[in-house]
Amino acid sequence: MTRIEKHVVRQIVALDETATLAEAARLMATRGIGSVGVRLGGRLAGLVTDTEMIAAISRGADPALTALGAVLDLSRPTVTLAATDRECAALMRQHHTRHLAVVDDGAVVGVVSMLDVVEMVVEEDLWSIDQLEAYIRGGRAEQLSKPIESVFAHAIEHVATA
């Protein structure tokens, strides 16, 4: 399991609570991101995701008039810098979200996305594969990289002459 500390995006794209859903959507589309931080009283308080914005609009919210603060859910799950990739994945599944705010000492300090978690899992799996290959090779990397016939050439010759 990998801790998320090194994978947290710390430069959160954020808007004030009074910004509209339409402004947030334009910013998210321009930046290619799926969530935006929301500042309450100048302090980063949490995230609003594209999914939450779509849900609000489907319930009748006017994107041009509805403020981000009206959609912000301060009870949505958060993680600390010490969280692992598996803990993040479990929270994301349980709460049907692709983004988690990362908190440290009660303040939002970053965001981790599902893509970040997938990247951590892939990195960990690749490391494990590399370790297994090194163990299997047991220092015989050059021998294992040769075609199988050359490795067993002496045995093939012995069978052919017998």
Contacts in CASP RR format, 6 or more apart in sequence:
PFRMAT RR
TARGET T0000
AUTHOR 0000-0000-0000
METHOD contacts of the structure
MODEL  1
MTRIEKHVVRQIVALDETATLAEAARLMATRGIGSVGVRLGGRLAGLVTD
TEMIAAISRGADPALTALGAVLDLSRPTVTLAATDRECAALMRQHHTRHL
AVVDDGAVVGVVSMLDVVEMVVEEDLWSIDQLEAYIRGGRAEQLSKPIES
VFAHAIEHVATA
1 84 0 8 1.000
1 85 0 8 1.000
1 86 0 8 1.000
1 124 0 8 1.000
2 84 0 8 1.000
2 85 0 8 1.000
2 120 0 8 1.000
2 121 0 8 1.000
2 123 0 8 1.000
2 124 0 8 1.000
3 81 0 8 1.000
3 82 0 8 1.000
3 83 0 8 1.000
3 84 0 8 1.000
3 85 0 8 1.000
4 79 0 8 1.000
4 81 0 8 1.000
4 83 0 8 1.000
4 84 0 8 1.000
4 85 0 8 1.000
4 88 0 8 1.000
4 102 0 8 1.000
4 112 0 8 1.000
4 116 0 8 1.000
4 117 0 8 1.000
4 120 0 8 1.000
5 81 0 8 1.000
5 82 0 8 1.000
7 112 0 8 1.000
7 116 0 8 1.000
7 119 0 8 1.000
7 120 0 8 1.000
8 81 0 8 1.000
8 102 0 8 1.000
8 109 0 8 1.000
8 110 0 8 1.000
8 111 0 8 1.000
8 112 0 8 1.000
8 116 0 8 1.000
9 110 0 8 1.000
9 111 0 8 1.000
9 112 0 8 1.000
9 113 0 8 1.000
9 116 0 8 1.000
10 109 0 8 1.000
10 110 0 8 1.000
12 36 0 8 1.000
12 37 0 8 1.000
12 44 0 8 1.000
12 47 0 8 1.000
12 108 0 8 1.000
12 110 0 8 1.000
12 111 0 8 1.000
13 27 0 8 1.000
13 28 0 8 1.000
13 31 0 8 1.000
13 33 0 8 1.000
13 36 0 8 1.000
13 37 0 8 1.000
14 36 0 8 1.000
14 37 0 8 1.000
14 38 0 8 1.000
14 39 0 8 1.000
14 44 0 8 1.000
15 23 0 8 1.000
15 24 0 8 1.000
15 27 0 8 1.000
15 36 0 8 1.000
15 37 0 8 1.000
15 38 0 8 1.000
15 39 0 8 1.000
15 68 0 8 1.000
16 38 0 8 1.000
16 39 0 8 1.000
16 41 0 8 1.000
16 42 0 8 1.000
16 68 0 8 1.000
17 38 0 8 1.000
17 39 0 8 1.000
17 40 0 8 1.000
17 41 0 8 1.000
17 45 0 8 1.000
17 67 0 8 1.000
17 68 0 8 1.000
17 69 0 8 1.000
17 72 0 8 1.000
18 67 0 8 1.000
18 68 0 8 1.000
18 69 0 8 1.000
19 67 0 8 1.000
19 68 0 8 1.000
20 63 0 8 1.000
20 64 0 8 1.000
20 65 0 8 1.000
20 66 0 8 1.000
20 67 0 8 1.000
20 68 0 8 1.000
21 53 0 8 1.000
21 56 0 8 1.000
21 57 0 8 1.000
21 61 0 8 1.000
21 63 0 8 1.000
21 64 0 8 1.000
21 66 0 8 1.000
21 67 0 8 1.000
21 68 0 8 1.000
21 71 0 8 1.000
22 63 0 8 1.000
22 64 0 8 1.000
24 36 0 8 1.000
24 48 0 8 1.000
24 53 0 8 1.000
24 68 0 8 1.000
25 50 0 8 1.000
25 53 0 8 1.000
25 63 0 8 1.000
27 36 0 8 1.000
28 34 0 8 1.000
28 35 0 8 1.000
28 36 0 8 1.000
28 50 0 8 1.000
34 49 0 8 1.000
34 50 0 8 1.000
34 98 0 8 1.000
34 99 0 8 1.000
34 113 0 8 1.000
35 47 0 8 1.000
35 48 0 8 1.000
35 49 0 8 1.000
35 50 0 8 1.000
35 98 0 8 1.000
35 99 0 8 1.000
35 111 0 8 1.000
35 113 0 8 1.000
36 47 0 8 1.000
36 48 0 8 1.000
36 68 0 8 1.000
37 44 0 8 1.000
37 46 0 8 1.000
37 47 0 8 1.000
37 48 0 8 1.000
37 101 0 8 1.000
37 108 0 8 1.000
37 111 0 8 1.000
38 44 0 8 1.000
38 45 0 8 1.000
38 46 0 8 1.000
38 47 0 8 1.000
38 48 0 8 1.000
38 68 0 8 1.000
38 69 0 8 1.000
38 72 0 8 1.000
39 45 0 8 1.000
40 69 0 8 1.000
40 72 0 8 1.000
43 107 0 8 1.000
44 107 0 8 1.000
44 108 0 8 1.000
45 72 0 8 1.000
45 74 0 8 1.000
45 108 0 8 1.000
46 72 0 8 1.000
46 74 0 8 1.000
46 76 0 8 1.000
46 78 0 8 1.000
46 101 0 8 1.000
46 108 0 8 1.000
47 76 0 8 1.000
47 99 0 8 1.000
47 100 0 8 1.000
47 101 0 8 1.000
47 108 0 8 1.000
47 111 0 8 1.000
48 68 0 8 1.000
48 69 0 8 1.000
48 71 0 8 1.000
48 72 0 8 1.000
48 73 0 8 1.000
49 97 0 8 1.000
49 98 0 8 1.000
49 99 0 8 1.000
51 96 0 8 1.000
51 97 0 8 1.000
51 98 0 8 1.000
52 71 0 8 1.000
52 73 0 8 1.000
53 63 0 8 1.000
53 71 0 8 1.000
56 66 0 8 1.000
56 70 0 8 1.000
56 71 0 8 1.000
57 63 0 8 1.000
57 66 0 8 1.000
61 70 0 8 1.000
61 71 0 8 1.000
76 95 0 8 1.000
76 97 0 8 1.000
76 101 0 8 1.000
77 91 0 8 1.000
77 94 0 8 1.000
77 95 0 8 1.000
77 97 0 8 1.000
77 100 0 8 1.000
78 100 0 8 1.000
78 101 0 8 1.000
78 102 0 8 1.000
78 103 0 8 1.000
78 108 0 8 1.000
79 87 0 8 1.000
79 88 0 8 1.000
79 91 0 8 1.000
79 100 0 8 1.000
79 101 0 8 1.000
79 102 0 8 1.000
79 103 0 8 1.000
79 112 0 8 1.000
80 102 0 8 1.000
80 103 0 8 1.000
80 104 0 8 1.000
81 102 0 8 1.000
81 104 0 8 1.000
81 109 0 8 1.000
83 102 0 8 1.000
83 112 0 8 1.000
85 117 0 8 1.000
85 120 0 8 1.000
85 121 0 8 1.000
85 124 0 8 1.000
88 100 0 8 1.000
88 112 0 8 1.000
88 117 0 8 1.000
89 114 0 8 1.000
89 117 0 8 1.000
89 121 0 8 1.000
91 97 0 8 1.000
91 100 0 8 1.000
92 98 0 8 1.000
92 100 0 8 1.000
92 114 0 8 1.000
92 117 0 8 1.000
98 113 0 8 1.000
98 114 0 8 1.000
98 115 0 8 1.000
99 111 0 8 1.000
99 112 0 8 1.000
99 113 0 8 1.000
99 114 0 8 1.000
100 111 0 8 1.000
100 112 0 8 1.000
100 113 0 8 1.000
101 108 0 8 1.000
101 110 0 8 1.000
101 111 0 8 1.000
102 108 0 8 1.000
102 109 0 8 1.000
102 110 0 8 1.000
102 111 0 8 1.000
102 112 0 8 1.000
103 109 0 8 1.000
137 144 0 8 1.000
143 151 0 8 1.000
144 151 0 8 1.000
149 156 0 8 1.000
END
